Amino acid sequence: MNHKDPLNDGKSRIELIDSMGNDLSIVNDARASFEKTSNELNEKDIKLINYLIKHEHTSPFRGVTFKFKVKAPLYICRQWWKHVIASNHNEEQLGWNEKVRVVG
């Protein structure tokens, strides 16, 4: 899919990587911090979904509607997170998955 450079710095980017996902999208989001993915839904994936539901891990379910890949300076990400928290009136909506890479 197309990506945009919102800061016009040649480094930042935002990209829509999925919309209206499925069960496979949920398990891949749940494994994002481990850098593991599944290509086909299997019994292990179904067990993971049931575990997430049972233990109220809601963040992997949030990416099913829209999922973006964002590359931005850390201070931008932290400010964005502050706005997410400040505008959230429902605890069930909390969820944030990220992988931080320190460069240079």
N, C-alpha and C positions, 0 to 999 in steps of 0.2 A: 504494500500500500504506500501511498505518498506520505512523505514526512515534510514538516515545516521547521524552519529555523527561527523561532519566535524572537530571539535576542539579536538576530543578524550578526552573530559573532563567529559563524563557521564551526562552532562547537556544539551549541545547544540544539536540541531537536525534540519534537513531539510527533508521535506517530500513532494513529489508530491501528491497533493490531488485531482487534476482534470486536464484533458486536453481535448481540443476541446469541451468545455461545450456548454450550450444552454441558452435559456431565463431564466430558473430557476437559472442557475449559476449567471447570472447578478443580479437578484433581491436579491439573498442571499449575494452576495458581497456588494451590496448597503446597506444591513442591518447589515453588519458585526460588526460595532461599537456599535450596539444596542443588539448584541448577539441574533438576531432573524433570523429564517430561515423558508422557505416554503418547503413543501414536494411535492406539486403539484401546477402548475401554475394556477392562478385564475384571475378574473377580476381586483382585487386590484393590483396584480403583473403587469399586463399589463399596468395599469394606471401609476404605478411607472416607468416602462421602458419608457413610453411616456414622463413623467416628466423629467427623466434623460436626454433624448435626447433634449427636448425643452430647458432645462436650461444648456446644454452643460457640464453635469457631466460625464466625460469620464472614470474615474478610474474604475468603476464597469465593464466596457466593456473590460478592459485589461486582466482580469483573465479568459476570455473565451478560450484563446489559451493554456496557462499553468498557473496553480495556485499552489503555494508552501506555505506550512506552515513552518515558520522558527522560531526557538527558539534560540536566541543568546544574548550575553551580549549587553547592550545598546550602548557601544562605537563601536561595530562591526556594528550594525544597522545604526548608524549615519554615519559611514565611507562609508558603502554601499550606503546610500542615496546620499552622496556627489558624488559618482561615477555615479549614475543614472543621477543626474542633469548635471554633467560635460560632459557626453556623449550624452546628449539629444539635438538634433538639431531641434526638432519639438515640439512646445508647446502642440499640441494635444496629444502627447504621455505621458504627465505628469500624474501621478497618483500613489498614494501610500496609501494603507489602512493598518492601524496597530492598535493593541490593546496592550498597555503596561501594564505589571503586575510587580509591584515592590515586590520583594521577600526578606525577611529577613531584 
